[in-house]
Amino acid sequence: MKAEIISVGTELLLGQIVNTDAQYLSKQLSYLGIDVFRQLTVGDNAGRLKEAIGESLERCDMLILTGGLGPTADDLTKETAAEYFSLEMEEHKESMERLKGFFKGREKAMTPNNLKQAYFPKGCKVLKNEKGTAPGCIINEKGKIVVILPGPPFELIDMFEKQVLPYLKENCSAGIHSRILRLFGIGESQLEFQIKDLMESSNPTVAPYAGFGEVTLRLTVKCPNDADPNKYLDPMETEIRRRVGDFIYGYGNEKLETVAAKMLVEKGVTISTAESLTGGMVASTLIDYPGISSVMLSSVVAYSNEAKINILGVKEETLRAHGAVSREVAAQMAEGMRKLSGSDVAVSTTGIAGPGGATDKKPVGLVYIGFADKNGTRAYELNLRGDRERVRRMTMLNAMDIIRTHI
């Protein structure tokens, strides 16, 4: 199935609102194995919108329209789609009652222009809006599916996941199932090199996507509705894990930091952090995980050399010989923090985030992460790219990956 997305709203064209709707929908459709060929933004103009709808439906099987479902005169998405298919607009009694109840419950008068939100193209499937006043709808005419959704993201997402997604699955001749693998520590090009032959598979398909410091692999299979998709997906995942398993940290929407924190809690491994470069970001991110208090003992932000010496026990001669940004200092910071807190493991960070502070031998992005546990102390060198915020955030993510792999 080929799809296109048209976002309706002059405010989008003016840059007053970021179009997150199209991004979300493209991602969701890709999980279903539905190819999105184009995304288009059209202002609040019925003529241009009707022209765009016609052009899209000449190319695709399904069109998703977002926005333009409100009560004002420039909200014309439903009406324009109805005109394209020569469908009359008719009152939907359930939507009308919900609309009246919405205003009555808030003790507000409903102005006449609100009534248009309860009128829909004849014969369409009305989508209830549980987060707002403007319902959506699905028009299935002449072999084409047109899905019309509200513009506010929290309304659109709720409506899509609860009503549109089941509809699309029911109307597919075969089931389309996806599994997302999340990887950290391997680049997209290296990953492609190691699984290139697997990416040539037609069913299931394997597609990589690069994100912030990580790569996701989407495994998608099309199979009969009564078949078990795991029969196809499991062997593919097994082979991928055989080749790059150490880099896979989770599934779906899991985050690396959540996986690391969860492992600490579930295994009862206590932790402490000693941070210079990241200024508490590692500790703060771990603390975002509910229940982390059972294993998170303490954290020290030791930005100055004096703090490293006086609190963490870093040796002055080490700082003089190697500098604060060094493998040796990172190791002593982690070791000192573990002794100070009595934790099972300790993590440290030191580096140059920029834009200043660099030398020929120590450029911006040079980072060291220390890790100490009962088996000893290690320090890892990273050479990161990007601005100050990216270097700091990538350091935090690498620290989480070190925690994950060691535990």
LINMOKA-V406742 format. One line per field, one symbol per residue. phi: phi as a letter, one per 20 degrees, with the letter a starting at -180 (. if undefined). A space follows every 10 residues. Layout:
phi = ???
This chain:
phi = .dcccdedqf fffemfceee ffffffffff feneeeebcc dcffcfffff ffffffffdc eccddcnmdf eefeecffff ffffeldfec fdgfffffff fffffdlcfe fgffgffddc ggneeedfde daddfdacdd clmdddddcf fggfffffff fecfgfffff eefcfdcccd ddccncffff fgfecgfffe feafeccece cfmbcdddec cdbggeeeff fefffffgff ffecgfeeda clefdgffff fffgffemef bccccdgeln ffffffffef nfffceeabc edeeffffff eemffgffff fcnfebfffg ffffffffff emffcbcccb rdenfdnecf ecfgofccde bcbfepcccd eccedofgff fffffgffff ffggfff
